[in-house]
Amino acid sequence: MTIIVKNKHTLIFGDFKFKCCVGKNGFSKNKYEGDKKTPTGRYALGPLYFRKDRKKLPKTKLKVFEIRKHMGWCDDINSLNKYNKLINLNSKLKCERLFRHDYKYNFLIPIKYNWNKPKIGRGSAIFIHLTKNYRPTAGCIGLAEKDFLIMLKLLSKKTEIQIL
């Protein structure tokens, strides 16, 4: 089964139709770092990351990792080896902190955009994460927590996402 992001407000998965939000500047076939656009295309999904200090482990078939205080996702265009990868915050690299003060990364799933042999500057840290207000993101896809948890139960390691 494939997750389909039909437009900037609609995510479809099986029989479920969820309200969502996407990048502030819409969609792009030619994404670049900082453009606030959600990349179009078909992508595999990564594992589930979650805040164990805030949430209990949800039911899912995905591999699961606990988000810890030292975790970040490298968006440093000067790092050939770490760009668009999970890193430790104690490095000097620019990154997206995963252990946030707000709720958005209580649950997140990386979208495997620009994943294998990432091209520097073509975009990083594209996730499915939580939203409460459906305000546009910096390029990720936001879902309400109740919808995210429903989706998690249905996902398999082979599930892909198609962003139209």
N, C-alpha and C positions, 0 to 999 in steps of 0.2 A: 504494500500500500504506500502511496506517495502523499505527502503533505503538499497542498497547493495554496500558494499565496496568490489569490486571484486579482486583488487590487490592494490599495493602501489601507483598506478597512476590513478585509475578509480573508480568513484562512480556513481552508476546507481540508478535513481529514476523515476519510470514510464517510459515514452518515452525519458527521458533525460539521457544523458551520460556526466558526468562532469569530468574534470581533477581534481585530488586532490593530497594531500601529506599526509603521515602518519608518524609514529614514525621512528626515525633515524635508529633503529635496527630492523625494520620490525614488524612482528606480533608475538603474544605469547598467548598460552592457559594458561600459568602460569606466569602472569604478577606480577611484584613486583615494589615497589616505586623506581623511579629513573632509571629503566632499559631502558628507551627511546623506549619502545615497545608499540604498539597499541594492546589492548586486543581483541582476537577473541571471537565470540559468537553473540547472539541475545539480544538486549537491548531496553528498552523503552527510550524515550527522555524526558528531562526536559523542562522547559519553556525557552523562548527567553530572553536573557539579552542584553541590548544595551546601547550605549553611546548617550544619548539625547543631550549632548552638541556638538556632532559631526554629528549625523545622525538623520533624521526624523523617526518617528515610521513607520516601514514597514507593509505591509499588511500580516497578518498571523492569523491563527486560534489558535495559541498557546497562553498560558498565557504569559504576557510580564512584565519584570521588568527593571527599569532604573538602570544602573550601577552607583553607587555613590563612592566617594573618599574613604570611609571607608570600602569598601567591599573586602573580600578576600575569598579564598577557601582553607580550612585547608588541608595541606599535612604533618602535624606533626605526626610522628609515635609514639610520646609519649602522644598523646591525645586520650584517649579511647572514650570520648563523642563527640568530634568535628571532628574527622578524616573524610575526604571526605564530608564535609558539608560547606555551606556558613557561614562565620563568619565576625565579625567586626575586623578591623585591630588594634584596640587599645588593643586587647588581646596580650599576650606574645607568642602566638602560631606561629609556622612556617606556612606560607601559600603562595599561589599564589595570587598576587594582580590582581584584575579585572579591576581597573581603571589604565590602562597602558598609557605610553607616546607614544607608537607606535599604529598602527591601528588594530592589530590582534584581540583584544577583542572589537572592535566597535560593533560587533555582535558576540554572542556565544550562543550555546545550549549545556547544559550538557548532556552527554551520561550516562544513569543510570547504569554504570558499578560499581560494588562493592558498591551499593547504600543502600539497606535495610540491616541493621545490618552489616555495613562495617567491613571487616577484616583488622586490622591494618597491614600496609606494603604491601598490595596486590594491591596498586595503587589507585590514587586519581586524581581529577581535569582532567578528560578525557572529552574533549569538541569537538564540531564541531565549528571551528572559521575561521577567514579570513587568507588568504595568498595572496601575490603578486608574489612571486618567486618560489613557490612550493618546497622550501627547506624542508627537513625532520623536523618533530616536536619532541617534548619530549614525544609523545604518543598520541597526539590529531589527529584529521583529519582536514586538512586545505583546504578551497575552496576559489576561487576568489569571490570577493564581488558580481559581477553580477550573478554568479551561485548560491551563497548563497541566494540572494534575490528571484530568480526563485524558488528554493527549498522551501523557506519559504511560498510562496503562496500556495504550494501544500500540505504542512504538515498538519496533524490533530493531535489532542491529542492522538490518537491511533496509530500513525505511530511508527514503530520500525526500528532499524538499525541492519542489519546483516553484521558482519565483518568476512569475510572468511579467 
